[in-house]
Amino acid sequence: MLNSSTIKVGQVFRVPYRGQRNGATGLMNYQDLTRGVHAKSADTQKGMFFYQQIREPGRTFRRMPAFIFHSNPFKKGAEDTPWVDIVEPDAGYCLFHGDNRRAGESPIGSRGNAKFTQVLHFYADPVLRKFAPPVIVFEQAEYNGNRRGYRRFCGFGVPVRHALATQKKMEGGYFTNLVIELVLFRLEQENESFDWTWIDLRRDESVDANIALGASPASWKKWVNEGELAVESCRRIVARKTVVDLSEQREINKEELKILEGVLEYYRKKKHAFEGLASFVAQRVLGSQCRRGWVTKRSGDGGVDFVCRLDVGERANRLCFTPAVVLGQAKCVALNTAIGGYALARIVARLQRGWIGVFVTTGMFSRAAQLELAEDRYPVVLINGQRLARVLFEVLTQERVRLSDLLERETDWYLQNSTHLSPSRILEESFWFAPAGAVPDIQNNE
C-alpha cells in the first residue's frame, strides 16, 4: 500500500522557508505532500508547475502526471502579476492566468504556457483522455495573520477554455498572456477527500494509465469515459444558503474599501450619473453576451435606470439564439445602507415575461429583501457594493487606469446615452449595438 496522504478541499499546508520544517504549526508540509513516495516535490517558485513526463508503458509517447497551478490573491494587480485570478472551489470554477509577463515575447513561449499548450490535445481526444494530466489548484492562504508560507488546496479539474489576453504593465507597455478556465471536479463519493496516491501512481513509469485511473476520483473516471458532455455533471457545486448575511456582505479588503469610498465621493453631488457606472458593472457581471443599451432620462423612468440586452445562444444561427431585455436599477448609498424590499419591488414591477432585472448598489441587500426575491423566484441579479468594488478592481488592474479616469469615462457614457426609448426597443435587430465601452448614436434611433 502506497504511503500517500489524503487531503481535503480547503486544507492549508505549510511551505517551509529555506528548507525549515513545519515547526509548531501542526500543518502538513506542502513539499512532503507533493513529493509523495517519489524523490522530488513540486517547485514552490513556479506558478505553473508540472511533474516530469514519463514514458507510458506500451506507448510511444510520454505521459505528464499532473499540473499544479498556484494562485496568489495577495499579489493580484501587482507589477509582477498584473492580472486577477479567480478561484471559486464551491462553484467548481477557476480562471487562471499563465506565466508569461514579458512584453514582446510569445505568450506560449514561457515555460508553463508552452507545456500546457503541448498537452491540450489529450483533453479533447477521447482515446487520449485517460492520459490527460489533472490540474491541481492551490492558492496562497493567510494563517494566524501571516500571508507567507501557507497554501490552500482548492481542488482539481480540467481546462474547458483558453484564450490569449493582453495585459498592461504598470510602468507602461503591453504583453500577451494565456488565460485558462478550469472546471474543478466534485468529490462527494470520496467524502470530500482527495487521495494523493492517484498522483503518485501517475508519476510511476511502471504503472500504466489504466491502473492509475483506478485510483482516481469518481468524477475523473466519469469525465474520462464521457468527455465534454460530462463536464457540468462533474463540476463541484456546494449548496449555499439562499440569503447572504450583512456581515458577509461587509467583508471587503482595504483596496476595495478605498474604491467604494472613491465612488461615493465622486458621485456625492451627482448621484444620478452613477447609473452609467452601474450599467457598466452590470455588463461585466452578466458577461460578454450582455450588451449595454442606454440610461433612462431622470424624469418618468418608472423605476428603471438603465437598459441592457442579454444574448443567449449562437447569434449566427437564428434557431439557436434569443435576446432578453435586462432592466437595471442603481442606488448610490452609504456603504452600510441595506436596500430593502420596497426598492426591489420597483424593478420587479416592470419586468415582463422573459425579462431580467439587475440591481446595482454601493450598499448591501437586506435579509428580508433577499428572502422575498428567493421565495417569489423573481429573475433579479443583485450586485452589492462588495461585488461592485471587485469588478472595478479587476478593471483598474487590467486596464491600468486610475479610478477617477474610469468614473469620468462612465459619466461621459451616461451623458451621451440618456433617452426615453422603450426597453423593448433593445430587442429590435435593427438597433445598432456598439462594443462594450463604445457609444452608439441612440438619439438617431428614437
C-alpha positions in Angstrom: 0.0 0.0 0.0 1.5 3.3 -1.0 2.2 5.8 1.8 0.4 8.8 0.4 -1.7 11.5 2.0 -5.4 12.1 1.8 -6.3 15.8 1.8 -9.4 17.9 1.9 -10.6 20.9 -0.1 -9.8 24.0 1.9 -6.9 22.3 3.8 -4.0 24.6 4.5 -0.4 23.4 4.1 2.9 24.9 5.3 5.6 25.9 2.8 8.7 26.0 5.0 11.0 28.9 4.4 14.5 27.9 3.1 14.1 24.3 4.0 12.7 24.8 7.5 10.3 22.1 8.8 6.7 22.8 9.9 7.7 24.0 13.3 4.8 24.4 15.8 2.0 25.0 13.2 0.9 21.4 13.1 0.1 21.7 9.4 1.1 19.2 6.8 4.2 20.1 4.8 3.5 21.1 1.2 6.7 19.7 -0.1 6.1 16.4 1.6 2.6 16.2 0.1 3.7 17.0 -3.5 6.7 14.7 -3.2 4.6 11.7 -2.1 6.6 8.5 -2.5 8.9 10.0 -5.1 12.2 11.8 -4.8 11.2 15.3 -5.9 8.5 17.7 -4.7 6.7 20.5 -6.6 8.8 23.7 -7.2 7.3 26.3 -4.9 8.6 29.1 -7.1 6.6 28.2 -10.2 3.0 29.2 -10.6 2.5 26.6 -13.3 4.4 23.6 -12.1 4.3 20.3 -14.0 5.8 16.9 -13.0 8.5 15.4 -15.2 7.0 13.5 -18.1 7.4 9.7 -18.1 7.1 7.1 -20.8 3.7 5.4 -20.9 4.2 1.7 -20.7 3.5 0.1 -24.1 3.1 3.5 -25.8 5.4 5.7 -27.9 4.6 8.9 -26.2 5.3 10.3 -22.7 2.7 10.9 -20.0 2.5 14.1 -17.9 1.5 13.1 -14.4 -0.2 16.4 -13.4 -0.1 20.2 -13.4 -0.1 22.2 -10.2 -1.4 25.8 -10.6 -0.7 28.2 -7.7 -2.5 31.5 -7.4 -1.6 34.3 -5.0 -4.6 36.6 -4.3 -2.4 38.8 -2.2 -0.4 39.8 -5.2 -3.2 40.5 -7.7 -2.7 43.7 -9.5 1.0 43.9 -8.5 3.6 44.8 -11.1 4.9 41.3 -11.4 1.4 39.8 -11.6 -0.8 42.4 -13.3 -3.9 40.2 -13.5 -6.7 38.9 -11.3 -7.1 35.1 -10.9 -10.5 33.9 -9.8 -10.6 30.7 -7.7 -14.1 29.6 -6.5 -13.9 26.0 -5.2 -17.5 25.9 -4.1 -18.6 26.8 -7.6 -16.2 24.4 -9.3 -14.6 27.4 -11.1 -11.1 28.7 -11.7 -9.9 31.4 -14.0 -6.1 31.2 -14.1 -3.6 33.5 -15.9 -0.4 31.8 -17.3 3.2 32.6 -16.6 4.1 35.0 -19.4 4.7 38.5 -18.3 7.3 39.9 -20.7 6.4 42.4 -23.4 7.4 41.3 -26.9 7.6 37.6 -26.0 5.4 34.9 -27.5 2.6 34.2 -24.9 3.2 30.5 -25.4 6.9 30.8 -25.2 7.1 30.8 -21.4 7.8 27.5 -19.6 4.4 26.8 -18.1 2.3 28.2 -21.0 4.3 26.2 -23.5 4.0 22.9 -21.7 0.2 23.5 -21.2 -0.4 24.1 -24.9 1.6 21.0 -25.8 -0.8 18.7 -23.9 -4.1 20.3 -24.8 -5.0 17.6 -27.3 -5.1 15.0 -24.5 -8.2 16.7 -23.0 -10.0 16.8 -26.4 -9.2 13.3 -27.8 -11.5 10.5 -26.5 -8.7 8.0 -27.0 -6.1 10.1 -25.1 -8.3 11.5 -22.2 -7.1 8.8 -19.7 -3.6 10.1 -20.2 -4.5 13.8 -19.7 -2.9 15.4 -16.7 -5.2 16.6 -14.0 -4.8 20.2 -13.0 -4.4 20.6 -9.2 -5.1 24.1 -7.8 -3.6 25.7 -4.8 -4.0 29.3 -3.5 -1.8 31.3 -1.2 -3.5 31.4 2.2 -3.5 33.5 5.3 -2.8 31.6 8.5 -2.7 33.2 12.0 -2.4 36.6 10.4 0.6 35.5 8.2 0.3 35.5 4.4 3.6 34.0 3.7 4.4 30.3 3.7 0.9 28.8 3.5 -1.1 27.3 0.7 -4.7 26.1 0.5 -5.9 23.2 -1.6 -8.7 24.3 -3.8 -9.4 21.2 -5.9 -8.6 19.6 -9.2 -10.1 19.5 -12.6 -9.6 20.1 -16.4 -9.3 23.1 -18.7 -12.5 23.9 -20.6 -11.5 27.1 -22.3 -8.3 29.0 -23.0 -7.6 32.3 -24.7 -5.0 35.0 -25.2 -5.4 38.3 -23.3 -3.5 41.5 -23.4 -2.3 43.0 -20.1 -1.0 46.4 -19.4 2.1 46.8 -17.3 2.2 49.4 -14.5 5.2 51.2 -15.9 3.7 51.2 -19.4 3.8 48.7 -22.3 1.7 45.6 -23.0 2.2 41.9 -23.1 0.0 38.9 -24.0 -0.7 36.1 -21.7 -2.6 32.8 -21.7 -5.9 32.7 -19.7 -7.2 29.3 -18.7 -10.7 28.5 -17.5 -10.9 25.3 -15.4 -13.8 23.3 -14.1 -13.0 21.9 -10.6 -14.4 18.4 -10.1 -16.6 17.1 -7.3 -15.5 14.7 -4.5 -18.8 13.6 -2.9 -18.2 9.9 -3.3 -14.8 10.4 -1.7 -16.3 12.3 1.3 -14.7 15.5 0.0 -11.2 13.8 0.3 -8.5 13.8 -2.4 -6.1 10.8 -2.3 -2.6 11.7 -3.5 -2.0 8.1 -4.2 -3.5 8.8 -7.6 -0.8 11.4 -8.4 1.9 9.1 -7.1 0.7 6.3 -9.4 0.6 8.7 -12.4 4.3 9.6 -11.7 5.3 5.9 -11.6 6.7 4.8 -15.0 6.0 1.2 -14.2 2.2 1.9 -13.8 0.1 2.3 -16.9 -2.7 4.8 -17.3 -5.5 2.2 -16.7 -4.1 1.2 -13.3 -3.6 4.8 -12.3 -7.1 5.6 -13.4 -8.5 3.1 -10.9 -7.2 5.3 -8.1 -8.7 8.5 -9.4 -11.8 10.2 -8.0 -15.2 9.0 -9.4 -15.8 12.4 -11.2 -12.5 12.0 -13.1 -13.4 8.5 -14.2 -16.8 9.8 -15.4 -15.0 12.6 -17.4 -12.6 10.1 -19.0 -15.5 7.9 -20.1 -17.8 10.7 -21.3 -15.7 13.7 -22.1 -17.1 17.2 -22.6 -20.7 16.1 -22.1 -19.9 15.1 -18.5 -18.1 18.3 -17.5 -21.0 20.1 -15.9 -22.2 16.9 -14.1 -18.6 16.6 -12.7 -18.4 20.2 -11.6 -18.1 20.7 -7.9 -21.1 22.6 -6.6 -21.6 23.3 -2.9 -25.1 24.0 -1.8 -25.2 27.5 -0.4 -27.7 29.3 1.8 -30.1 31.5 -0.2 -29.5 34.6 1.9 -26.2 36.4 2.2 -25.8 37.9 5.7 -25.0 41.6 6.0 -21.8 40.6 7.9 -20.7 38.6 4.9 -21.5 41.5 2.5 -19.3 43.8 4.6 -16.2 41.6 4.0 -14.0 43.8 1.8 -10.3 44.4 1.9 -8.5 47.8 2.0 -8.2 48.2 -1.7 -12.0 47.5 -2.2 -12.9 49.9 0.6 -10.8 52.6 -1.0 -12.5 52.1 -4.3 -16.0 52.3 -2.8 -15.1 55.4 -0.8 -13.8 56.9 -4.1 -17.0 56.1 -5.9 -19.1 57.6 -3.2 -17.1 60.8 -3.1 -17.2 61.1 -6.9 -20.9 60.8 -7.1 -21.7 62.7 -3.9 -23.2 65.7 -5.8 -24.3 63.8 -8.9 -25.8 60.5 -7.8 -27.9 60.2 -11.0 -24.7 59.7 -13.0 -24.0 56.6 -11.0 -26.4 54.9 -13.4 -23.8 54.9 -16.1 -21.3 53.1 -13.9 -24.0 50.7 -12.7 -24.7 49.8 -16.4 -21.0 49.1 -16.9 -20.7 46.9 -13.8 -23.9 45.0 -14.7 -22.5 44.2 -18.2 -19.2 42.9 -16.6 -21.1 40.7 -14.2 -23.6 39.3 -16.7 -20.7 38.5 -19.2 -19.7 39.0 -22.7 -23.1 38.2 -24.1 -24.6 41.2 -22.3 -24.7 44.5 -24.3 -25.2 47.9 -22.9 -28.1 49.9 -24.2 -28.9 53.2 -22.5 -29.8 55.0 -19.3 -33.3 56.4 -18.9 -33.9 60.1 -18.5 -34.3 61.3 -14.9 -38.0 62.2 -15.3 -40.5 59.4 -15.5 -38.1 56.5 -15.5 -40.7 54.4 -13.7 -38.2 52.5 -11.6 -35.8 51.7 -14.5 -32.4 53.4 -14.5 -30.7 51.6 -17.4 -31.4 49.0 -20.1 -29.2 46.2 -21.4 -29.7 43.2 -23.6 -28.6 39.6 -22.9 -28.0 37.5 -26.0 -28.5 33.8 -25.3 -27.2 31.1 -27.7 -25.5 31.4 -31.0 -26.1 34.7 -32.7 -25.1 33.3 -36.1 -28.0 30.8 -36.0 -31.4 32.2 -35.6 -32.8 28.9 -34.3 -30.2 28.8 -31.6 -30.5 32.4 -30.4 -32.8 34.6 -28.3 -32.3 38.0 -26.8 -33.6 39.1 -23.4 -34.3 42.6 -22.0 -32.3 43.5 -18.9 -33.8 46.2 -16.8 -31.4 47.9 -14.3 -31.8 50.0 -11.2 -28.9 51.8 -9.5 -28.6 53.2 -5.9 -25.5 55.1 -4.8 -25.9 54.9 -1.0 -23.7 54.8 2.1 -21.7 51.6 2.4 -23.6 50.3 5.5 -27.0 51.0 3.9 -29.2 47.9 3.3 -31.5 48.0 0.3 -35.0 46.8 1.3 -37.9 45.1 -0.4 -39.6 48.3 -1.4 -36.7 49.4 -3.6 -36.5 46.0 -5.3 -40.3 45.9 -5.9 -40.0 48.9 -8.3 -37.8 46.9 -10.7 -39.8 43.7 -10.2 -43.0 45.5 -11.1 -41.6 46.5 -14.5 -40.4 43.0 -15.5 -42.3 41.3 -18.3 -42.1 37.6 -19.2 -38.6 36.6 -20.2 -37.1 39.8 -18.9 -34.3 40.0 -16.3 -33.7 42.6 -13.6 -30.4 43.7 -12.2 -29.9 46.0 -9.1 -26.6 47.7 -8.6 -25.7 49.5 -5.3 -22.7 50.6 -3.3 -24.5 49.4 -0.2 -25.9 46.0 0.7 -29.2 44.0 0.4 -31.3 43.3 3.5 -32.2 39.7 4.5 -35.9 40.3 4.1 -35.4 41.6 0.5 -33.3 38.6 -0.5 -35.9 36.2 1.0 -38.7 37.9 -0.8 -36.9 37.5 -4.2 -36.0 33.9 -3.5 -39.5 32.9 -2.4 -41.2 34.5 -5.4 -38.4 33.4 -7.8 -38.0 36.8 -9.4 -35.3 36.9 -12.0 -33.2 39.7 -10.5 -29.5 39.8 -10.2 -28.2 41.6 -7.1 -24.9 43.4 -7.2 -23.9 44.9 -3.9 -21.0 47.2 -3.0 -18.7 44.3 -2.3 -19.1 42.9 -5.8 -19.1 46.3 -7.5 -15.7 47.1 -5.8 -14.3 43.8 -7.0 -15.4 44.4 -10.6 -13.8 47.8 -10.6 -10.6 46.5 -9.0 -10.3 44.0 -11.9 -10.9 46.7 -14.5 -8.4 49.1 -12.9 -5.8 46.2 -12.7 -6.3 45.0 -16.2 -6.5 48.5 -17.9 -4.0 50.2 -15.6 -6.2 53.3 -15.3 -7.0 55.4 -12.3 -10.4 55.2 -10.6 -11.1 58.8 -11.4 -10.4 58.3 -15.1 -12.7 55.3 -15.2 -15.5 57.2 -13.4 -15.1 60.1 -15.8 -15.3 57.8 -18.8 -18.6 56.2 -17.5 -20.0 59.6 -16.7 -19.4 60.6 -20.3 -21.1 57.4 -21.4 -24.0 58.3 -19.2 -24.4 61.8 -20.7 -24.3 60.6 -24.2 -26.6 57.6 -23.7 -29.7 59.1 -22.0 -33.0 58.6 -23.7 -36.7 57.9 -23.3 -36.7 54.8 -25.5 -39.0 51.9 -24.5 -37.0 49.0 -23.1 -38.5 46.6 -25.7 -36.7 48.6 -28.4 -33.5 46.9 -27.4 -34.8 43.7 -28.9 -35.0 45.1 -32.4 -32.4 43.6 -34.8 -32.2 47.0 -36.5 -30.9 48.5 -33.3 -27.2 49.3 -33.6 -25.1 47.9 -30.8 -21.6 49.1 -30.1 -18.9 47.0 -28.5 -18.6 47.4 -24.7 -17.3 50.8 -23.9 -18.3 52.4 -27.3 -21.0 55.0 -27.6 -23.9 54.2 -30.0 -25.9 57.1 -31.6 -29.1 56.3 -29.7 -30.7 59.6 -30.4 -31.0 58.8 -34.1 -32.9 55.6 -33.2 -35.8 57.3 -31.4 
